[in-house]
Amino acid sequence: MTEHEHLQAITDIRRIMERSSRFISLSGLSSISAGIVALIGAGVAQQMFDGYYARWTARGRYDVADYIYLRNGLVLLGLAVMAGAFLFGILFTYRKARKNGLPVWDMTARKVFFSGALPMAIGGVFILGLLYNGAEWLVGTSTLIFYGLALINASKYTVPEIRYLGITETVLGLLNLFFLGKGLYFWAIGFGICHIIYGILMWWKYDRKENHQS
């Protein structure tokens, strides 16, 4: 066996071991698309806030019904953003896995999903409690913190860089606690800009290299 063949064999063994222990089909395009969806959602939310305060000014007083209408609209918008980001994530991940001839829903994928789903589920119940108790101003920061914890927990079974994204989201959520009036900006930075930057870096590090090899 030549030196080149020896190195190639080691590389193949390392790749096989990595595939068996980590879910590596997460696409950078998934993160970029999630970030774009989040920024669109933040833009729509800003329009809703502007409309709410314009009506308040025109009325000259606070209106409970209008506030409930805004709150429910923001909750529905948040669910729509989450669903859109999730669908794009599945689409690009499925596309990458099929391109590389890898299974989409194998043992490592299930570990990633359930590791991330547990903190997200706990966070969802926590946020429902905030809404039930009328503490809506803590929803934005809570979504960032629990989402960050979900990424950190899931990073054990996928690309290690996702841990840094999780830490960034968690830190942004904690910082938001001290600037509650700026929640939409923290939300747009965390779910929008950070996802786009992370996706570009992952595409450059992993996806681009695979495209050249194929």
N, C-alpha and C positions, 0 to 999 in steps of 0.2 A: 504494500500500500504506500503510495507516494505521500509526501507531506500535505499536498493539497487535498487528497482524498481523506487523509486522516482528519484534517481540520473540518472538511465538509461533513464527515460522519459525526464529529462532536457537535457541530452546529445543528444537524438534524436531530440528534438525541436531545439537545437542549430545547429545540423547538417543540418536540413531541411532549417533553416533560412540562413545558410551559403551558401547552394547550390542555394538558390533562389536569392541571392544577388551577389555571386562571381562565376566566372568560375573556377572550381577546377580540371578540367580534364587535365591540362597541365602536361605532364610527364617529370620527370627528364631525362629520356632516350632521349627525344626530344632535350634537351639542350646539352647533351653529344654528340649525333650524329651530331648536328649542329657544335659543337666545333671541332670534328674530321674532318668534311668536310672542315671547315675553315682552319685548319692546313694543310690539303692536298693542298688546294688552295694556301696557302702561300708558300708551298714548290715548287709548280709548278711555281708560280710567281718569286721566287728566281732564278729558273733555266732559266726563260725567261730573267731576268735582266742579269744573268751571260753570257748568249749567246749574248745578245745585246752588252755588254761592250767588250766581246771577239772579236766580229766582228768589233767594233769601233777601238780597238787596232790594229787588223790586217790591217784594212783599213788606219789607221793613220789620220782619219778625221771624222767629224760629217756627218751623212747622213740623210736627211729629211725623205726619204721614209722608211728607216729602223726604224726611231723613230715613224712614224705613224703606221707602222706595229706592233711595240711593244705596243703602246698605245691602238690600237684596240684590240690586243690580250688580254691585261689586262682587258679591259672593258668586253669582252666576258667571260673571266675567272671569273670576279666578278659576272656577271649575272648567270653563271653556278653554282657557289658556293651558291648564294642566292637561286636559284631554288632547289638545292640539299638539303640544310638545311630546306627549306620550306616543301619539300615533306616528309622528315623524320619526321619533326615536326607534320605534319598532320597524318602520319601513326601511330606514337606512341600515339598521343593524342586521335585519333579515337579508338585505341586499349584499352587505359585506360578507356575511356568513356563507351565503350561497356562492358568491364569487370565489371564496377561498376553499369551498368544498367542506365547510365545517357545519356541525349540527347547531341549530339555533336554540333549542330548548333541551340542552343536556344537563348533566349534574351540576357543572360549574355555573351555568346560566341560572338554574334554580337556586343555587346558593346566593348568587348576586341578588336575585329578585327578593328572596325572603329576608336576607340580611338588611336590604334597604327598606322593605315593606314594613318591618316591625317598628322602627322609629317613626316612619311616616304615619302608620296607623295610630300610634300613641299621640303623635302631634295632631292628627285629625280630630281625635276625641278631645284633646286639650283645647283646640281652637273652637270646637263646638261649645265647650264649656265657657270660653270667653264670650262668644256671641250670646249664649244663654244669659250670662250675667251682665250684658251690656258693656263689655270691655273691648269694643271693636278696635280701639286704637292700638291694641297689643297684637292684633292678628298678623299684620305684616311682619313684624319682628319675629313672631313665633314661627311663621312659615319658613323664614330664612334659617333660623336656628335648628328646627327639626329636620329640614331638608339637608342642611349641612351634616348633621349627625347621621342621617341615613347614608349619605355618600361615604362618610368616614367608615361606617360599619361595613358597607358593601365593598370597600376598597380592598379588603382581604382576599377577595376572589376575582379581581379583575386588574386592569392596568393600574399600577401604583400611583400614577399622577392624579387619579380622581380623588385621592385622599387630600391633596392640596386644594382642590376645588371645594371639597367639603369643609376644610378648615377655613377657607376664605368666606364661604357662605355663613358659617357659624359666627365668625368674627364680625361680619357685617351686621348680622342679626343682633349681636350683643351691643355693638356700637349704636344701632338704631334705638336701643332702649333709652339712650341718653339724648336722642333727637327724634322724639316720637312724631313731631309735626312734619318731619321729612321722610316719612315711611315710604312714600311712593318712589322717591329718588333712590333710597337704599334698595328697594325691591327691583327697580329697573336695572341698577348696577349689578346686583347679585344674580338675578335670574336672566337678565338680558346680556349686558356687556361681558360679565365674567364667563358666561357660557360660550359666547362668540369667541372670545380670546382663547379659552381653553380648547374649543373645537378646532380652531385654526392651528394651534400648537400640536394637537393630537393628529390632525390630518397631515401636517408637515412631518411629524415624527414616524407615524405608523402607516397611514393610508397611502401617502405619496410613494413610499418605498415599495409597498405591495403592488401599486399600479405599475411601477417600473419593472418589477419582477415578473408580472403576468404577461 
